[in-house]
Amino acid sequence: MELLRWLVDHVAGWARRHPFEAFVIVLAFVRLMGTTVETGWAGVLFTFGRVRRVLAPGFHPLIPLIQTVRKTRIRSITLDLPRQRVTTFDGLVFNVDANVVFRVEDPHSALIEVDNIKRGCRTLMALGVHEVLRAATQEMLADRKGLDEKLAAFAQSGSSGEIRGRVSD
């Protein structure tokens, strides 16, 4: 009991001598008690490092030091793919620029299974552009909508383990 009283007196004395530092420490501890997930984002709640659930936008109370939240964008994200040189089936050589617009549908997978979602999408779609265009003929290249559909199909197949293994390092 004496030890507890001494500790409280010591901490209270330190707080009186250093009010700004004490305020910052109290504010930091209060901030650990909750998090706000903004609109257009999703959060994944971790308890002792294990995923518990996906959090919708809004304020969510947390147990300090036991629970943490990682957030990811769920709105559409646009990525510019690096320029690449592709040789088509006909032997034509093209310098290809492409833009990818994607949206995270599963925040849990985006945060856990892939190290960096943007880098993963950039890598996957660069492979997709190369795969689709190298099998294309000159007539197929004229059909932009058909190329878009083939690239979208390649991206949709990204849920398979083979593709995911290439994306997640």
Secondary structure, 3 states (H helix, E strand, C coil): CHHHHHHHHHHHHHHHHCHHHHHHHHHHHHHCCEEEECCCEEEEEEECCEEEEEECCEEEECCCCCEEEEEEECCCEEEEEEEEEEECCCCCEEEEEEEEEECCCCHHHHHHCCCCHHHHHHHHHHHHHHHHHHCCCHHHHHCHHHHHHHHHHHHHHHHCHHHHHHHCC
